[in-house]
Amino acid sequence: MDTRRLLIDGLLQPLTDAGARRCIQRLNELFTTQRSQLNEYSADAALVSAYAAYYMPTNMQKLAFVISQVSTLGIDATAPFEVVDFGCGPGTYGFAAAETTGVENGVFYFVDSSRVMLAQAEKIQQLLYPRMTAVFGSTVPQKQPERLRLAVLGNVINEMEERSYAALFDKLNADVLILIEPGTQASFAGVSAVRTLLLNMGYAIQYPCPSAHACPVAGIDGEWCHQVLKATLSPEIARLGQLAGLDRTVMPFIGHVYTRAPQTVQSAVLYRLKTHSKHALFWEACMATPNGLALKSLELPKKAFSKKEQKALLRINAGQRLAFQIAKELKNGVLRIEVPVFWGEVNGAVDSGG
């Protein structure tokens, strides 16, 4: 996304420095300590513009990361497909999907109950994605039988009642379903309920779980599975954060991918980056075992990596999918590993797969 053009010409309401600071700080309050008033911002052009300016470009990186961790979405960009961004806001995940899939053979549906949000999404589309076939509305369109459908739900599950999930997924009728939610314990409870429902509906989980077995941390007090993305900010977005006194370079979130096709990859996923010493990095990973999913402690010696590669490994994200060889199981149950292969980009300094 061209954040400079977005800030100059793409907002419903241009933001002064004082306005940006005030609106972004207000949005932060609504998203954290005043969630009971969350509906306030979707009808306010200034707040919607501030969201599009600051939160949208950073949230788009979450979808790009999640997709990078899946071996295949089953979408052939040369064949007809459609994307439904449900609860689209200013178009965050529809535009993020467009940057991943391309727009030539896709129809992009932006669905939201807020007219202000849809107006903002349409203005951004016309400015930054003029070649996109885009449809804006308040209802989910009927699936076109000749098109594979990718549906993305961004910050939707945490605002819905559990009893509404099944009807929504039936209506979406997606071949590929991606959920992006806040990285909180409360959100994890909702996403866990969705996971159970979708598995029962015949979907396969492609990410983050290495298998469809029971989650090893569900029900453990104080534990929840989420990703932590170390984002790259454009100078324009970094400046907005400085104005508002906020930092979006480290973003906790929960991202899940489901498909109607069987699960294709059963690799480990980094659950927690614990610490590192002079000689090794220490991680915790969720892995498939003969007894189901389990958390395993990993030790990766640094000696096999250059200084540049070691720095890249320190910037790895929780939620990163990887495969590795087990060199030795230590007496304390820690697995000493070697030859890690990562899905997606890891600062271009260590091997990656896909």
Secondary structure, DSSP 8 states (H G I E B T S, - for coil): --HHHHHHHS-SS---HHHHHHHHHHHHHHHHT-GGGGGGGGG-HHHHHHIIIIIHHHHHHHHHHHHHTSS--S--TTS-EEEEEET-TTTHHHHHHHHHH-STTEEEEEE-S-HHHHHHHHHHHHHH-TTSEEEEESS-----TTSEEEEEEES-GGGS-GGGHHHHHHHH--SEEEEEEESSHHHHHHHHHHHHHHHHTT-EEEES-SSSS--SSTT-TT----EEEE----HHHHHHHHHHT---SEEEEEEEEEESS------EEEEEEEEE-SSEEEEEEEEEETTEEEEEEEEEESTTS-HHHHHHHHT--BT-EEEEEEEEE-TTS-EEEEEEEEES-STTTS-EE-
